[in-house]
Amino acid sequence: MTYRAAIRWVTRGTQKPPVIQYMLLDKDLEYIIYPKELVVSDLKSNLKSILEELETRSQSDGLEVYYKSINKGHGKHRWDSGQFHKWIKKLLAKKKLLITNSRLAFLLKKDQLRLFKDALSLLDIDCKTRGNAYITHLWAIALKVTRSRVEIVIKQIWKARFSISRMNPIHERNFQEFYAHLL
């Protein structure tokens, strides 16, 4: 069984401390840890506690951790954002959880983000109520959603919600009808 965790670093301006958002999903894409936000007080210890919680809740049963941090090659970034990037890579490597391509380079924007958010909402994943918009980004991080993979991932979530392991022509038609409602 493989568990998928998503971790996201979010700065909130100069007056507020940054937050780390995270969640944990099981192989059926059900929540083990519902999306949470942790206000950063001590970055290293906050990250350690999040990773320990993820490991404990996944019962050491194949945990994959995906995260979104800075893009180092894109100009200047905040000092603490650079520290987050450094520490998460270091801690994941130390716990043998760092995998190739575990960092999501870019979050979805505009049309793809709206499409993905609408799909999550129709699949009973609350991401549209006030204060829950970040849930969409956590799902995108956990499932490695890029502009080219939006439809594939929506299909993956749809199959999981309906407990479908192998698509037949009827399932395929039902999915196409569902997807047409999103467009």
HELIX and SHEET records of a PDB file:
HELIX    1   1 LEU A   43  ARG A   57  1                                  15    
HELIX    2   2 TRP A   79  LYS A   94  1                                  16    
HELIX    3   3 LYS A  110  LEU A  122  1                                  13    
HELIX    4   4 TYR A  134  ALA A  142  1                                   9    
HELIX    5   5 ARG A  147  ARG A  149  5                                   3    
HELIX    6   6 VAL A  150  ARG A  161  1                                  12    
HELIX    7   7 PRO A  169  LEU A  182  1                                  14    
SHEET    1   A 4 TYR A  31  VAL A  39  0                                        
SHEET    2   A 4 VAL A  19  LEU A  25 -1                                        
SHEET    3   A 4 TYR A   3  VAL A  10 -1                                        
SHEET    4   A 4 LEU A  63  LYS A  68  1                                        
END                                                                             
